[in-house]
Amino acid sequence: MHTLVIYDISNDQIRSMVARACKEAGLARIQKSAFLGVIDTQRRKHLKKRVIRILGRNRGNIQFFLICENDIRFREIIGDVVIGDDEDIMVL
């Protein structure tokens, strides 16, 4: 089962922490605020708990989607795939 995580978080530090959590869970960045990958249920539950703790009472929106193999094959990519790690850079 594929897991898609998308988020809209204005706080740079929290956004960076959510991105790091997604990477550490085994997901790959597919857009600036979107990660996709195949992870098992236990890892997905752990990631969900982790991002809930990271977000805390701060403003933001994090969404998890489960996508089956049959549906993911219909994925279409239009345009260039340009992925940057801007969210991993924190300016103090």
PDB file of N, CA, C and O in Angstrom:
ATOM      1  N   MET A   1       0.845  -1.172   0.000  1.00  0.00           N
ATOM      2  CA  MET A   1       0.000   0.000   0.000  1.00  0.00           C
ATOM      3  C   MET A   1       0.895   1.240   0.000  1.00  0.00           C
ATOM      4  O   MET A   1       1.829   1.338   0.796  1.00  0.00           O
ATOM      5  N   HIS A   2       0.609   2.169  -0.880  1.00  0.00           N
ATOM      6  CA  HIS A   2       1.352   3.418  -0.960  1.00  0.00           C
ATOM      7  C   HIS A   2       0.771   4.416   0.032  1.00  0.00           C
ATOM      8  O   HIS A   2      -0.439   4.452   0.256  1.00  0.00           O
ATOM      9  N   THR A   3       1.635   5.215   0.619  1.00  0.00           N
ATOM     10  CA  THR A   3       1.210   6.271   1.531  1.00  0.00           C
ATOM     11  C   THR A   3       1.620   7.603   0.932  1.00  0.00           C
ATOM     12  O   THR A   3       2.782   7.806   0.578  1.00  0.00           O
ATOM     13  N   LEU A   4       0.661   8.507   0.822  1.00  0.00           N
ATOM     14  CA  LEU A   4       0.908   9.869   0.367  1.00  0.00           C
ATOM     15  C   LEU A   4       0.659  10.786   1.555  1.00  0.00           C
ATOM     16  O   LEU A   4      -0.409  10.747   2.165  1.00  0.00           O
ATOM     17  N   VAL A   5       1.649  11.612   1.880  1.00  0.00           N
ATOM     18  CA  VAL A   5       1.514  12.583   2.955  1.00  0.00           C
ATOM     19  C   VAL A   5       1.687  13.962   2.343  1.00  0.00           C
ATOM     20  O   VAL A   5       2.695  14.245   1.695  1.00  0.00           O
ATOM     21  N   ILE A   6       0.691  14.820   2.555  1.00  0.00           N
ATOM     22  CA  ILE A   6       0.784  16.205   2.099  1.00  0.00           C
ATOM     23  C   ILE A   6       0.546  17.107   3.295  1.00  0.00           C
ATOM     24  O   ILE A   6      -0.167  16.748   4.232  1.00  0.00           O
ATOM     25  N   TYR A   7       1.149  18.275   3.247  1.00  0.00           N
ATOM     26  CA  TYR A   7       0.975  19.176   4.374  1.00  0.00           C
ATOM     27  C   TYR A   7       1.079  20.628   3.944  1.00  0.00           C
ATOM     28  O   TYR A   7       1.686  20.964   2.927  1.00  0.00           O
ATOM     29  N   ASP A   8       0.460  21.477   4.761  1.00  0.00           N
ATOM     30  CA  ASP A   8       0.501  22.919   4.592  1.00  0.00           C
ATOM     31  C   ASP A   8       0.785  23.494   5.972  1.00  0.00           C
ATOM     32  O   ASP A   8      -0.112  23.609   6.807  1.00  0.00           O
ATOM     33  N   ILE A   9       2.035  23.851   6.198  1.00  0.00           N
ATOM     34  CA  ILE A   9       2.483  24.326   7.510  1.00  0.00           C
ATOM     35  C   ILE A   9       3.310  25.587   7.282  1.00  0.00           C
ATOM     36  O   ILE A   9       4.299  25.555   6.551  1.00  0.00           O
ATOM     37  N   SER A  10       2.916  26.686   7.898  1.00  0.00           N
ATOM     38  CA  SER A  10       3.618  27.948   7.660  1.00  0.00           C
ATOM     39  C   SER A  10       4.898  28.098   8.484  1.00  0.00           C
ATOM     40  O   SER A  10       5.812  28.811   8.070  1.00  0.00           O
ATOM     41  N   ASN A  11       4.976  27.447   9.625  1.00  0.00           N
ATOM     42  CA  ASN A  11       6.157  27.540  10.483  1.00  0.00           C
ATOM     43  C   ASN A  11       7.299  26.729   9.874  1.00  0.00           C
ATOM     44  O   ASN A  11       7.191  25.512   9.721  1.00  0.00           O
ATOM     45  N   ASP A  12       8.391  27.408   9.526  1.00  0.00           N
ATOM     46  CA  ASP A  12       9.519  26.757   8.846  1.00  0.00           C
ATOM     47  C   ASP A  12      10.116  25.602   9.649  1.00  0.00           C
ATOM     48  O   ASP A  12      10.410  24.544   9.094  1.00  0.00           O
ATOM     49  N   GLN A  13      10.292  25.802  10.940  1.00  0.00           N
ATOM     50  CA  GLN A  13      10.907  24.771  11.770  1.00  0.00           C
ATOM     51  C   GLN A  13      10.025  23.521  11.854  1.00  0.00           C
ATOM     52  O   GLN A  13      10.520  22.401  11.728  1.00  0.00           O
ATOM     53  N   ILE A  14       8.747  23.710  12.063  1.00  0.00           N
ATOM     54  CA  ILE A  14       7.828  22.576  12.159  1.00  0.00           C
ATOM     55  C   ILE A  14       7.723  21.875  10.807  1.00  0.00           C
ATOM     56  O   ILE A  14       7.723  20.646  10.741  1.00  0.00           O
ATOM     57  N   ARG A  15       7.633  22.654   9.730  1.00  0.00           N
ATOM     58  CA  ARG A  15       7.564  22.071   8.386  1.00  0.00           C
ATOM     59  C   ARG A  15       8.795  21.214   8.108  1.00  0.00           C
ATOM     60  O   ARG A  15       8.687  20.121   7.551  1.00  0.00           O
ATOM     61  N   SER A  16       9.960  21.712   8.497  1.00  0.00           N
ATOM     62  CA  SER A  16      11.200  20.965   8.308  1.00  0.00           C
ATOM     63  C   SER A  16      11.206  19.666   9.121  1.00  0.00           C
ATOM     64  O   SER A  16      11.683  18.634   8.648  1.00  0.00           O
ATOM     65  N   MET A  17      10.678  19.723  10.332  1.00  0.00           N
ATOM     66  CA  MET A  17      10.624  18.531  11.180  1.00  0.00           C
ATOM     67  C   MET A  17       9.669  17.486  10.607  1.00  0.00           C
ATOM     68  O   MET A  17       9.955  16.291  10.675  1.00  0.00           O
ATOM     69  N   VAL A  18       8.547  17.916  10.048  1.00  0.00           N
ATOM     70  CA  VAL A  18       7.604  16.987   9.418  1.00  0.00           C
ATOM     71  C   VAL A  18       8.249  16.352   8.193  1.00  0.00           C
ATOM     72  O   VAL A  18       8.114  15.147   7.979  1.00  0.00           O
ATOM     73  N   ALA A  19       8.947  17.144   7.390  1.00  0.00           N
ATOM     74  CA  ALA A  19       9.634  16.606   6.210  1.00  0.00           C
ATOM     75  C   ALA A  19      10.671  15.568   6.626  1.00  0.00           C
ATOM     76  O   ALA A  19      10.771  14.507   6.011  1.00  0.00           O
ATOM     77  N   ARG A  20      11.432  15.868   7.656  1.00  0.00           N
ATOM     78  CA  ARG A  20      12.453  14.933   8.136  1.00  0.00           C
ATOM     79  C   ARG A  20      11.806  13.631   8.621  1.00  0.00           C
ATOM     80  O   ARG A  20      12.323  12.545   8.362  1.00  0.00           O
ATOM     81  N   ALA A  21      10.686  13.744   9.319  1.00  0.00           N
ATOM     82  CA  ALA A  21       9.982  12.554   9.814  1.00  0.00           C
ATOM     83  C   ALA A  21       9.514  11.690   8.649  1.00  0.00           C
ATOM     84  O   ALA A  21       9.620  10.465   8.703  1.00  0.00           O
ATOM     85  N   CYS A  22       9.002  12.315   7.603  1.00  0.00           N
ATOM     86  CA  CYS A  22       8.554  11.561   6.422  1.00  0.00           C
ATOM     87  C   CYS A  22       9.722  10.832   5.766  1.00  0.00           C
ATOM     88  O   CYS A  22       9.605   9.662   5.403  1.00  0.00           O
ATOM     89  N   LYS A  23      10.842  11.523   5.617  1.00  0.00           N
ATOM     90  CA  LYS A  23      12.031  10.897   5.015  1.00  0.00           C
ATOM     91  C   LYS A  23      12.505   9.727   5.864  1.00  0.00           C
ATOM     92  O   LYS A  23      12.810   8.654   5.342  1.00  0.00           O
ATOM     93  N   GLU A  24      12.566   9.938   7.178  1.00  0.00           N
ATOM     94  CA  GLU A  24      13.045   8.881   8.073  1.00  0.00           C
ATOM     95  C   GLU A  24      12.102   7.681   8.093  1.00  0.00           C
ATOM     96  O   GLU A  24      12.524   6.569   8.409  1.00  0.00           O
ATOM     97  N   ALA A  25      10.839   7.895   7.762  1.00  0.00           N
ATOM     98  CA  ALA A  25       9.869   6.798   7.701  1.00  0.00           C
ATOM     99  C   ALA A  25       9.993   6.010   6.399  1.00  0.00           C
ATOM    100  O   ALA A  25       9.389   4.947   6.252  1.00  0.00           O
ATOM    101  N   GLY A  26      10.781   6.535   5.451  1.00  0.00           N
ATOM    102  CA  GLY A  26      10.982   5.825   4.192  1.00  0.00           C
ATOM    103  C   GLY A  26      10.221   6.390   3.013  1.00  0.00           C
ATOM    104  O   GLY A  26      10.185   5.779   1.945  1.00  0.00           O
ATOM    105  N   LEU A  27       9.609   7.556   3.195  1.00  0.00           N
ATOM    106  CA  LEU A  27       8.889   8.179   2.090  1.00  0.00           C
ATOM    107  C   LEU A  27       9.837   9.074   1.290  1.00  0.00           C
ATOM    108  O   LEU A  27      10.844   9.554   1.811  1.00  0.00           O
ATOM    109  N   ALA A  28       9.506   9.287   0.036  1.00  0.00           N
ATOM    110  CA  ALA A  28      10.318  10.121  -0.845  1.00  0.00           C
ATOM    111  C   ALA A  28       9.553  11.400  -1.178  1.00  0.00           C
ATOM    112  O   ALA A  28       8.344  11.374  -1.407  1.00  0.00           O
ATOM    113  N   ARG A  29      10.271  12.508  -1.200  1.00  0.00           N
ATOM    114  CA  ARG A  29       9.644  13.782  -1.538  1.00  0.00           C
ATOM    115  C   ARG A  29       9.268  13.773  -3.018  1.00  0.00           C
ATOM    116  O   ARG A  29      10.103  13.480  -3.874  1.00  0.00           O
ATOM    117  N   ILE A  30       8.006  14.094  -3.316  1.00  0.00           N
ATOM    118  CA  ILE A  30       7.566  14.181  -4.708  1.00  0.00           C
ATOM    119  C   ILE A  30       7.209  15.613  -5.090  1.00  0.00           C
ATOM    120  O   ILE A  30       7.136  15.939  -6.275  1.00  0.00           O
ATOM    121  N   GLN A  31       6.988  16.457  -4.109  1.00  0.00           N
ATOM    122  CA  GLN A  31       6.814  17.892  -4.290  1.00  0.00           C
ATOM    123  C   GLN A  31       7.293  18.543  -3.001  1.00  0.00           C
ATOM    124  O   GLN A  31       7.630  17.849  -2.042  1.00  0.00           O
ATOM    125  N   LYS A  32       7.324  19.852  -2.973  1.00  0.00           N
ATOM    126  CA  LYS A  32       7.874  20.536  -1.793  1.00  0.00           C
ATOM    127  C   LYS A  32       7.198  20.121  -0.487  1.00  0.00           C
ATOM    128  O   LYS A  32       7.872  20.004   0.536  1.00  0.00           O
ATOM    129  N   SER A  33       5.917  19.901  -0.497  1.00  0.00           N
ATOM    130  CA  SER A  33       5.200  19.517   0.726  1.00  0.00           C
ATOM    131  C   SER A  33       4.408  18.240   0.520  1.00  0.00           C
ATOM    132  O   SER A  33       3.278  18.113   0.991  1.00  0.00           O
ATOM    133  N   ALA A  34       5.013  17.291  -0.192  1.00  0.00           N
ATOM    134  CA  ALA A  34       4.342  16.013  -0.444  1.00  0.00           C
ATOM    135  C   ALA A  34       5.366  14.883  -0.478  1.00  0.00           C
ATOM    136  O   ALA A  34       6.417  14.995  -1.107  1.00  0.00           O
ATOM    137  N   PHE A  35       5.040  13.807   0.205  1.00  0.00           N
ATOM    138  CA  PHE A  35       5.904  12.621   0.243  1.00  0.00           C
ATOM    139  C   PHE A  35       5.082  11.398  -0.123  1.00  0.00           C
ATOM    140  O   PHE A  35       3.897  11.313   0.196  1.00  0.00           O
ATOM    141  N   LEU A  36       5.727  10.447  -0.800  1.00  0.00           N
ATOM    142  CA  LEU A  36       5.051   9.232  -1.254  1.00  0.00           C
ATOM    143  C   LEU A  36       5.978   8.048  -1.085  1.00  0.00           C
ATOM    144  O   LEU A  36       7.190   8.169  -1.268  1.00  0.00           O
ATOM    145  N   GLY A  37       5.416   6.906  -0.735  1.00  0.00           N
ATOM    146  CA  GLY A  37       6.221   5.700  -0.646  1.00  0.00           C
ATOM    147  C   GLY A  37       5.411   4.532  -0.129  1.00  0.00           C
ATOM    148  O   GLY A  37       4.253   4.673   0.266  1.00  0.00           O
ATOM    149  N   VAL A  38       6.043   3.383  -0.141  1.00  0.00           N
ATOM    150  CA  VAL A  38       5.417   2.167   0.364  1.00  0.00           C
ATOM    151  C   VAL A  38       5.984   1.905   1.754  1.00  0.00           C
ATOM    152  O   VAL A  38       7.171   1.619   1.913  1.00  0.00           O
ATOM    153  N   ILE A  39       5.117   2.008   2.755  1.00  0.00           N
ATOM    154  CA  ILE A  39       5.512   1.689   4.132  1.00  0.00           C
ATOM    155  C   ILE A  39       4.412   0.835   4.753  1.00  0.00           C
ATOM    156  O   ILE A  39       3.246   0.916   4.366  1.00  0.00           O
ATOM    157  N   ASP A  40       4.802   0.024   5.712  1.00  0.00           N
ATOM    158  CA  ASP A  40       3.812  -0.863   6.326  1.00  0.00           C
ATOM    159  C   ASP A  40       2.943  -0.102   7.333  1.00  0.00           C
ATOM    160  O   ASP A  40       3.218   1.048   7.674  1.00  0.00           O
ATOM    161  N   THR A  41       1.905  -0.767   7.790  1.00  0.00           N
ATOM    162  CA  THR A  41       0.924  -0.146   8.687  1.00  0.00           C
ATOM    163  C   THR A  41       1.568   0.359   9.966  1.00  0.00           C
ATOM    164  O   THR A  41       1.259   1.459  10.424  1.00  0.00           O
ATOM    165  N   GLN A  42       2.449  -0.424  10.539  1.00  0.00           N
ATOM    166  CA  GLN A  42       3.088  -0.035  11.795  1.00  0.00           C
ATOM    167  C   GLN A  42       3.924   1.228  11.609  1.00  0.00           C
ATOM    168  O   GLN A  42       3.878   2.131  12.445  1.00  0.00           O
ATOM    169  N   ARG A  43       4.683   1.296  10.525  1.00  0.00           N
ATOM    170  CA  ARG A  43       5.511   2.482  10.266  1.00  0.00           C
ATOM    171  C   ARG A  43       4.636   3.704  10.002  1.00  0.00           C
ATOM    172  O   ARG A  43       4.957   4.809  10.437  1.00  0.00           O
ATOM    173  N   ARG A  44       3.522   3.499   9.282  1.00  0.00           N
ATOM    174  CA  ARG A  44       2.605   4.604   8.991  1.00  0.00           C
ATOM    175  C   ARG A  44       1.985   5.132  10.290  1.00  0.00           C
ATOM    176  O   ARG A  44       1.884   6.344  10.478  1.00  0.00           O
ATOM    177  N   LYS A  45       1.571   4.228  11.187  1.00  0.00           N
ATOM    178  CA  LYS A  45       0.991   4.644  12.462  1.00  0.00           C
ATOM    179  C   LYS A  45       2.015   5.414  13.301  1.00  0.00           C
ATOM    180  O   LYS A  45       1.685   6.415  13.938  1.00  0.00           O
ATOM    181  N   HIS A  46       3.247   4.939  13.290  1.00  0.00           N
ATOM    182  CA  HIS A  46       4.318   5.615  14.025  1.00  0.00           C
ATOM    183  C   HIS A  46       4.553   7.020  13.452  1.00  0.00           C
ATOM    184  O   HIS A  46       4.700   7.984  14.204  1.00  0.00           O
ATOM    185  N   LEU A  47       4.588   7.128  12.121  1.00  0.00           N
ATOM    186  CA  LEU A  47       4.774   8.425  11.472  1.00  0.00           C
ATOM    187  C   LEU A  47       3.631   9.370  11.829  1.00  0.00           C
ATOM    188  O   LEU A  47       3.856  10.544  12.123  1.00  0.00           O
ATOM    189  N   LYS A  48       2.420   8.857  11.802  1.00  0.00           N
ATOM    190  CA  LYS A  48       1.251   9.674  12.120  1.00  0.00           C
ATOM    191  C   LYS A  48       1.339  10.223  13.548  1.00  0.00           C
ATOM    192  O   LYS A  48       1.087  11.406  13.778  1.00  0.00           O
ATOM    193  N   LYS A  49       1.693   9.371  14.490  1.00  0.00           N
ATOM    194  CA  LYS A  49       1.857   9.818  15.874  1.00  0.00           C
ATOM    195  C   LYS A  49       2.961  10.863  15.979  1.00  0.00           C
ATOM    196  O   LYS A  49       2.837  11.851  16.702  1.00  0.00           O
ATOM    197  N   ARG A  50       4.024  10.627  15.256  1.00  0.00           N
ATOM    198  CA  ARG A  50       5.168  11.548  15.303  1.00  0.00           C
ATOM    199  C   ARG A  50       4.799  12.933  14.765  1.00  0.00           C
ATOM    200  O   ARG A  50       5.134  13.944  15.383  1.00  0.00           O
ATOM    201  N   VAL A  51       4.114  12.988  13.620  1.00  0.00           N
ATOM    202  CA  VAL A  51       3.772  14.303  13.061  1.00  0.00           C
ATOM    203  C   VAL A  51       2.703  15.005  13.903  1.00  0.00           C
ATOM    204  O   VAL A  51       2.667  16.235  13.950  1.00  0.00           O
ATOM    205  N   ILE A  52       1.843  14.245  14.561  1.00  0.00           N
ATOM    206  CA  ILE A  52       0.872  14.855  15.477  1.00  0.00           C
ATOM    207  C   ILE A  52       1.610  15.537  16.625  1.00  0.00           C
ATOM    208  O   ILE A  52       1.262  16.651  17.015  1.00  0.00           O
ATOM    209  N   ARG A  53       2.628  14.867  17.166  1.00  0.00           N
ATOM    210  CA  ARG A  53       3.429  15.462  18.240  1.00  0.00           C
ATOM    211  C   ARG A  53       4.182  16.692  17.736  1.00  0.00           C
ATOM    212  O   ARG A  53       4.246  17.710  18.424  1.00  0.00           O
ATOM    213  N   ILE A  54       4.752  16.595  16.531  1.00  0.00           N
ATOM    214  CA  ILE A  54       5.507  17.717  15.971  1.00  0.00           C
ATOM    215  C   ILE A  54       4.606  18.926  15.772  1.00  0.00           C
ATOM    216  O   ILE A  54       4.969  20.040  16.151  1.00  0.00           O
ATOM    217  N   LEU A  55       3.439  18.718  15.182  1.00  0.00           N
ATOM    218  CA  LEU A  55       2.525  19.829  14.915  1.00  0.00           C
ATOM    219  C   LEU A  55       1.991  20.427  16.211  1.00  0.00           C
ATOM    220  O   LEU A  55       1.869  21.645  16.345  1.00  0.00           O
ATOM    221  N   GLY A  56       1.676  19.556  17.159  1.00  0.00           N
ATOM    222  CA  GLY A  56       1.179  20.037  18.444  1.00  0.00           C
ATOM    223  C   GLY A  56      -0.022  20.955  18.278  1.00  0.00           C
ATOM    224  O   GLY A  56      -0.973  20.627  17.567  1.00  0.00           O
ATOM    225  N   ARG A  57       0.026  22.104  18.935  1.00  0.00           N
ATOM    226  CA  ARG A  57      -1.077  23.065  18.873  1.00  0.00           C
ATOM    227  C   ARG A  57      -0.831  24.140  17.814  1.00  0.00           C
ATOM    228  O   ARG A  57      -1.584  25.109  17.718  1.00  0.00           O
ATOM    229  N   ASN A  58       0.220  23.964  17.026  1.00  0.00           N
ATOM    230  CA  ASN A  58       0.540  24.934  15.985  1.00  0.00           C
ATOM    231  C   ASN A  58      -0.429  24.810  14.816  1.00  0.00           C
ATOM    232  O   ASN A  58      -1.039  23.763  14.600  1.00  0.00           O
ATOM    233  N   ARG A  59      -0.554  25.903  14.069  1.00  0.00           N
ATOM    234  CA  ARG A  59      -1.437  25.899  12.903  1.00  0.00           C
ATOM    235  C   ARG A  59      -0.793  25.089  11.789  1.00  0.00           C
ATOM    236  O   ARG A  59       0.415  25.158  11.563  1.00  0.00           O
ATOM    237  N   GLY A  60      -1.619  24.329  11.107  1.00  0.00           N
ATOM    238  CA  GLY A  60      -1.128  23.538   9.989  1.00  0.00           C
ATOM    239  C   GLY A  60      -2.129  22.464   9.615  1.00  0.00           C
ATOM    240  O   GLY A  60      -3.128  22.247  10.301  1.00  0.00           O
ATOM    241  N   ASN A  61      -1.837  21.800   8.516  1.00  0.00           N
ATOM    242  CA  ASN A  61      -2.714  20.757   8.011  1.00  0.00           C
ATOM    243  C   ASN A  61      -1.836  19.660   7.437  1.00  0.00           C
ATOM    244  O   ASN A  61      -1.024  19.908   6.546  1.00  0.00           O
ATOM    245  N   ILE A  62      -1.999  18.454   7.945  1.00  0.00           N
ATOM    246  CA  ILE A  62      -1.255  17.288   7.457  1.00  0.00           C
ATOM    247  C   ILE A  62      -2.280  16.231   7.084  1.00  0.00           C
ATOM    248  O   ILE A  62      -3.172  15.914   7.870  1.00  0.00           O
ATOM    249  N   GLN A  63      -2.148  15.683   5.875  1.00  0.00           N
ATOM    250  CA  GLN A  63      -3.107  14.675   5.415  1.00  0.00           C
ATOM    251  C   GLN A  63      -2.366  13.415   4.955  1.00  0.00           C
ATOM    252  O   GLN A  63      -1.333  13.489   4.289  1.00  0.00           O
ATOM    253  N   PHE A  64      -2.921  12.261   5.326  1.00  0.00           N
ATOM    254  CA  PHE A  64      -2.396  10.959   4.917  1.00  0.00           C
ATOM    255  C   PHE A  64      -3.395  10.316   3.962  1.00  0.00           C
ATOM    256  O   PHE A  64      -4.595  10.297   4.236  1.00  0.00           O
ATOM    257  N   PHE A  65      -2.913   9.798   2.862  1.00  0.00           N
ATOM    258  CA  PHE A  65      -3.745   9.067   1.913  1.00  0.00           C
ATOM    259  C   PHE A  65      -3.129   7.691   1.695  1.00  0.00           C
ATOM    260  O   PHE A  65      -1.918   7.569   1.512  1.00  0.00           O
ATOM    261  N   LEU A  66      -3.958   6.666   1.715  1.00  0.00           N
ATOM    262  CA  LEU A  66      -3.516   5.313   1.369  1.00  0.00           C
ATOM    263  C   LEU A  66      -3.962   5.052  -0.064  1.00  0.00           C
ATOM    264  O   LEU A  66      -5.129   5.243  -0.408  1.00  0.00           O
ATOM    265  N   ILE A  67      -3.019   4.613  -0.894  1.00  0.00           N
ATOM    266  CA  ILE A  67      -3.308   4.400  -2.312  1.00  0.00           C
ATOM    267  C   ILE A  67      -2.885   2.976  -2.677  1.00  0.00           C
ATOM    268  O   ILE A  67      -1.732   2.592  -2.486  1.00  0.00           O
ATOM    269  N   CYS A  68      -3.822   2.212  -3.197  1.00  0.00           N
ATOM    270  CA  CYS A  68      -3.520   0.825  -3.544  1.00  0.00           C
ATOM    271  C   CYS A  68      -2.700   0.761  -4.840  1.00  0.00           C
ATOM    272  O   CYS A  68      -2.638   1.720  -5.609  1.00  0.00           O
ATOM    273  N   GLU A  69      -2.086  -0.380  -5.049  1.00  0.00           N
ATOM    274  CA  GLU A  69      -1.232  -0.600  -6.220  1.00  0.00           C
ATOM    275  C   GLU A  69      -2.002  -0.383  -7.522  1.00  0.00           C
ATOM    276  O   GLU A  69      -1.466   0.189  -8.471  1.00  0.00           O
ATOM    277  N   ASN A  70      -3.257  -0.837  -7.571  1.00  0.00           N
ATOM    278  CA  ASN A  70      -4.060  -0.668  -8.786  1.00  0.00           C
ATOM    279  C   ASN A  70      -4.273   0.799  -9.130  1.00  0.00           C
ATOM    280  O   ASN A  70      -4.276   1.172 -10.303  1.00  0.00           O
ATOM    281  N   ASP A  71      -4.452   1.630  -8.111  1.00  0.00           N
ATOM    282  CA  ASP A  71      -4.704   3.049  -8.358  1.00  0.00           C
ATOM    283  C   ASP A  71      -3.427   3.831  -8.643  1.00  0.00           C
ATOM    284  O   ASP A  71      -3.438   4.750  -9.463  1.00  0.00           O
ATOM    285  N   ILE A  72      -2.334   3.483  -7.980  1.00  0.00           N
ATOM    286  CA  ILE A  72      -1.096   4.243  -8.155  1.00  0.00           C
ATOM    287  C   ILE A  72      -0.571   4.121  -9.586  1.00  0.00           C
ATOM    288  O   ILE A  72       0.150   4.999 -10.061  1.00  0.00           O
ATOM    289  N   ARG A  73      -0.926   3.055 -10.260  1.00  0.00           N
ATOM    290  CA  ARG A  73      -0.443   2.871 -11.633  1.00  0.00           C
ATOM    291  C   ARG A  73      -1.064   3.879 -12.597  1.00  0.00           C
ATOM    292  O   ARG A  73      -0.571   4.058 -13.711  1.00  0.00           O
ATOM    293  N   PHE A  74      -2.143   4.535 -12.173  1.00  0.00           N
ATOM    294  CA  PHE A  74      -2.767   5.561 -13.002  1.00  0.00           C
ATOM    295  C   PHE A  74      -2.165   6.952 -12.762  1.00  0.00           C
ATOM    296  O   PHE A  74      -2.603   7.936 -13.357  1.00  0.00           O
ATOM    297  N   ARG A  75      -1.181   7.019 -11.906  1.00  0.00           N
ATOM    298  CA  ARG A  75      -0.505   8.292 -11.617  1.00  0.00           C
ATOM    299  C   ARG A  75       0.117   8.844 -12.895  1.00  0.00           C
ATOM    300  O   ARG A  75       0.773   8.121 -13.645  1.00  0.00           O
ATOM    301  N   GLU A  76      -0.097  10.118 -13.124  1.00  0.00           N
ATOM    302  CA  GLU A  76       0.501  10.804 -14.264  1.00  0.00           C
ATOM    303  C   GLU A  76       1.290  11.998 -13.751  1.00  0.00           C
ATOM    304  O   GLU A  76       0.820  12.730 -12.881  1.00  0.00           O
ATOM    305  N   ILE A  77       2.465  12.190 -14.277  1.00  0.00           N
ATOM    306  CA  ILE A  77       3.298  13.331 -13.904  1.00  0.00           C
ATOM    307  C   ILE A  77       3.372  14.255 -15.112  1.00  0.00           C
ATOM    308  O   ILE A  77       3.770  13.837 -16.200  1.00  0.00           O
ATOM    309  N   ILE A  78       2.992  15.497 -14.918  1.00  0.00           N
ATOM    310  CA  ILE A  78       3.007  16.487 -15.988  1.00  0.00           C
ATOM    311  C   ILE A  78       4.036  17.552 -15.616  1.00  0.00           C
ATOM    312  O   ILE A  78       3.999  18.093 -14.510  1.00  0.00           O
ATOM    313  N   GLY A  79       4.938  17.848 -16.519  1.00  0.00           N
ATOM    314  CA  GLY A  79       5.957  18.859 -16.251  1.00  0.00           C
ATOM    315  C   GLY A  79       7.208  18.245 -15.661  1.00  0.00           C
ATOM    316  O   GLY A  79       7.336  17.027 -15.536  1.00  0.00           O
ATOM    317  N   ASP A  80       8.112  19.113 -15.308  1.00  0.00           N
ATOM    318  CA  ASP A  80       9.400  18.689 -14.766  1.00  0.00           C
ATOM    319  C   ASP A  80       9.262  18.264 -13.312  1.00  0.00           C
ATOM    320  O   ASP A  80       8.490  18.839 -12.544  1.00  0.00           O
ATOM    321  N   VAL A  81      10.011  17.266 -12.966  1.00  0.00           N
ATOM    322  CA  VAL A  81      10.067  16.847 -11.573  1.00  0.00           C
ATOM    323  C   VAL A  81      11.271  17.553 -10.974  1.00  0.00           C
ATOM    324  O   VAL A  81      12.414  17.154 -11.194  1.00  0.00           O
ATOM    325  N   VAL A  82      11.000  18.609 -10.216  1.00  0.00           N
ATOM    326  CA  VAL A  82      12.064  19.385  -9.590  1.00  0.00           C
ATOM    327  C   VAL A  82      11.845  19.323  -8.093  1.00  0.00           C
ATOM    328  O   VAL A  82      10.879  19.877  -7.568  1.00  0.00           O
ATOM    329  N   ILE A  83      12.744  18.647  -7.418  1.00  0.00           N
ATOM    330  CA  ILE A  83      12.612  18.480  -5.985  1.00  0.00           C
ATOM    331  C   ILE A  83      13.803  19.146  -5.317  1.00  0.00           C
ATOM    332  O   ILE A  83      14.957  18.853  -5.629  1.00  0.00           O
ATOM    333  N   GLY A  84      13.502  20.035  -4.404  1.00  0.00           N
ATOM    334  CA  GLY A  84      14.561  20.700  -3.638  1.00  0.00           C
ATOM    335  C   GLY A  84      14.383  20.407  -2.174  1.00  0.00           C
ATOM    336  O   GLY A  84      13.286  20.076  -1.724  1.00  0.00           O
ATOM    337  N   ASP A  85      15.457  20.529  -1.431  1.00  0.00           N
ATOM    338  CA  ASP A  85      15.390  20.280   0.008  1.00  0.00           C
ATOM    339  C   ASP A  85      15.414  21.579   0.776  1.00  0.00           C
ATOM    340  O   ASP A  85      16.052  21.662   1.825  1.00  0.00           O
ATOM    341  N   ASP A  86      14.731  22.600   0.278  1.00  0.00           N
ATOM    342  CA  ASP A  86      14.669  23.899   0.946  1.00  0.00           C
ATOM    343  C   ASP A  86      14.148  23.772   2.366  1.00  0.00           C
ATOM    344  O   ASP A  86      14.555  24.523   3.252  1.00  0.00           O
ATOM    345  N   GLU A  87      13.243  22.816   2.586  1.00  0.00           N
ATOM    346  CA  GLU A  87      12.640  22.684   3.901  1.00  0.00           C
ATOM    347  C   GLU A  87      13.610  22.104   4.919  1.00  0.00           C
ATOM    348  O   GLU A  87      13.351  22.155   6.121  1.00  0.00           O
ATOM    349  N   ASP A  88      14.722  21.555   4.449  1.00  0.00           N
ATOM    350  CA  ASP A  88      15.703  21.004   5.360  1.00  0.00           C
ATOM    351  C   ASP A  88      16.697  22.052   5.828  1.00  0.00           C
ATOM    352  O   ASP A  88      17.532  21.784   6.693  1.00  0.00           O
ATOM    353  N   ILE A  89      16.607  23.244   5.256  1.00  0.00           N
ATOM    354  CA  ILE A  89      17.527  24.321   5.609  1.00  0.00           C
ATOM    355  C   ILE A  89      16.800  25.263   6.558  1.00  0.00           C
ATOM    356  O   ILE A  89      15.721  25.768   6.246  1.00  0.00           O
ATOM    357  N   MET A  90      17.388  25.487   7.690  1.00  0.00           N
ATOM    358  CA  MET A  90      16.782  26.377   8.657  1.00  0.00           C
ATOM    359  C   MET A  90      17.684  27.591   8.828  1.00  0.00           C
ATOM    360  O   MET A  90      18.866  27.448   9.141  1.00  0.00           O
ATOM    361  N   VAL A  91      17.142  28.771   8.626  1.00  0.00           N
ATOM    362  CA  VAL A  91      17.889  30.014   8.786  1.00  0.00           C
ATOM    363  C   VAL A  91      17.501  30.616  10.118  1.00  0.00           C
ATOM    364  O   VAL A  91      16.325  30.860  10.388  1.00  0.00           O
ATOM    365  N   LEU A  92      18.499  30.851  10.944  1.00  0.00           N
ATOM    366  CA  LEU A  92      18.230  31.429  12.278  1.00  0.00           C
ATOM    367  C   LEU A  92      18.625  32.891  12.290  1.00  0.00           C
ATOM    368  O   LEU A  92      18.481  33.561  13.312  1.00  0.00           O
TER     369      LEU A  92
END
